[in-house]
Amino acid sequence: MTSISLDPADRALLRLLQQDATRNAGDLGRELGMSQPATWRRIKRLQEGGVVTGRSLRFDLEKLGFGVSVFLGVKLATKGRVSLEDFERAVSAIPEVQTVEHVLGLYDYRLRVVARDLSDFERVLRRRIMTLPGVGDVEANVLLSEERRPGPI
Amino acid sequence: MLDDIDRRILRHLQGDPSQPISALADAARVPQATVTRRLDKLRQTGVLLGTEAIINWKALGYAVEVSLRITLDKTQTRAFDDFLVAARKVPEVIEIQTFLGRVDVRLSVIARDMTHYQTLYRDSILTLPHIADIEALMQVASVLDRRELPL
């Protein structure tokens, strides 16, 4: 896979965009000591090179009424009989399921689920998750805290 | 608490965070002035914390992503604090989560390839303090990455 190489100015720009993707090229350029057109060209290159793929809103989940986030490790009971696609399609259709990762290790899938509270989570688990095609062992870990790090840029 | 108008605005905004206020107002069927006022309030009250750029690490050459589930030695009173401080210093750690359950902490670690991962694991991860047990889940594929909440 070809990957884009970043110079120090790109890295500084990416770090700022990670914090606030709504800032315009003029504003970012001023902070980094670059002209508006030069900054704009760099942003464009990062987007076209697939480094910046979009924007995402950051919420205080609790204030939105989602008091509980749970990570589930799911092991399929009947691999081969029920296809992975069936499981993936069904799990992706559950609105409370935020992310689905196919993983190698102790579990086959890792899910992130949001719920209003623990009893709402129980409802999702019983009615939606446990009834998924092929589902076997499920392990739940309730999220206490989370921080996103800037990563190696 | 949020009312139906707030929810409608956020529902449409999270589908496309880049859209102009005018498009958002049309989609949510609310006047533009209301959209602006509501969004300002959601920011002021800390419901909406910001808008971040989504970075695709694969495009930067990080092909490997591993989820490390870690159990800490809780006989050490400072286990959590010491561990978190040290984990924050590893640049390849892109996410740190703490849990109530069988797992205490989870780290998302990215690496260029398996050789790089092996080096990272040995030199930067296993050297983190107070680890009692560690197990790895290697990401094969991201099946769903919904950035929208069921509002």
Interface residues (C-beta under 8 A of the other chain):
Chain A: M1 S3 I4 L6 L14 L17 Q18 Q19 D20 A21 T22 G49 G50 V51 V52 T53 G54 R55 S56 L57 R58 F59 D60 L61 K63 L64 G65 F66 F71 G73 E88 V91 S92 P95 E96 V97 Q98 T99 V100 E101 H102 V103 L104 G105 L106 Y107 Y109 R110 V114 E139 A140 N141 V142 L143 L144 S145 E146 E147 R148 R149 P150 G151 P152 I153
Chain B: M1 L2 L10 L13 Q14 P17 S18 T45 G46 V47 L48 L49 G50 T51 E52 A53 I54 I55 N56 W57 K58 A59 L60 G61 Y62 A63 S67 R88 P91 E92 V93 I94 E95 I96 Q97 T98 F99 L100 G101 R102 V103 R106 I110 E135 A136 L137 M138 Q139 V140 A141 S142 V143 L144 D145 R146 R147 L149 P150 L151
